[in-house]
């Protein structure tokens, strides 16, 4: 039997390019930002994730089962005290275009970045021991970070120079449960502690990153069948981790970015009156809100909240 070319099955689709997490240290910081600046010309969707020494301060007058139901102004004060007291360990940065393609720079691979900082000293800085043990199991080398890590002031200067900061209208920012991530980044970029209340914090977010900021953890509240942490949401959407390990910032930021793109494809695809929506929820109405830090019925005080350092 002779099979003609038109009867032959179509060739399989090309395999997706491998994704490489580019490790960034002090010695290659500037050259990696040179690449990032090139990528930003065409890749304007930015995902971000951080690793830090865990939660140090916890409310002493709140039952553990109620921690997930704290009002936003308490959540902010809790976050503010913890971020002001601790130092960043890693930051992951992912970029893609509107088709979901990562930068490849003309190679056979695609890339995301993982910045390793020297700010955190595992021997002397405040930390949650359980968080540190987890990060060590996942491969973070705290000694190498101290010796070869990035000075956060140098990182902040290059972020501003790249146009990623204070040019927010040009980029879409994506995170998952991202209050702490943006808090640590704002602390680095401004070189100051976080402001006293949530309204001032969100003003800083808008000033530095614009209003097109999406927290997937907040967005899934409006979508049936989606709940839980990043890994669970990704798996529900059929998105799998393709590079690195969980609780490493580069790998988590890649999974966040790919989960967001799939989420938008599945849920926020309805267009009406030139506006994107899902089940009546406008996309623009679910942006610029972090999970747990919703500015609804906001009370700028923290009356009634009592914090103690972990272990006290």
Secondary structure, DSSP 4 states (H G I P E B T S, - for coil): ----TTTSPPPPPPPPPEEEEEEE-GGGHHHHHHHHHHHTTT--EEEEEEEES---EEESSS-GGGGGG--HHHHHHHHHHHHHH--EEEEEEEEE-TT-PBP-TTSSEEEEEEEEBS---TTTS---HHHHHHHHHTT--HHHHHHHPBPHHHHHHHHHHHTSSS-GGG-EEEESS-HHHHHHHHHHHHTSPPPSSHHHHHHHHHHHH-S-EEEHHHHGGGSTT--SSHHHHHHHTT----SS-TTSHHHHHHHHHHHHHHHHHHTTTEEETTEEEETTEEGGGSSS--TT---SS-----TT--EEETT-
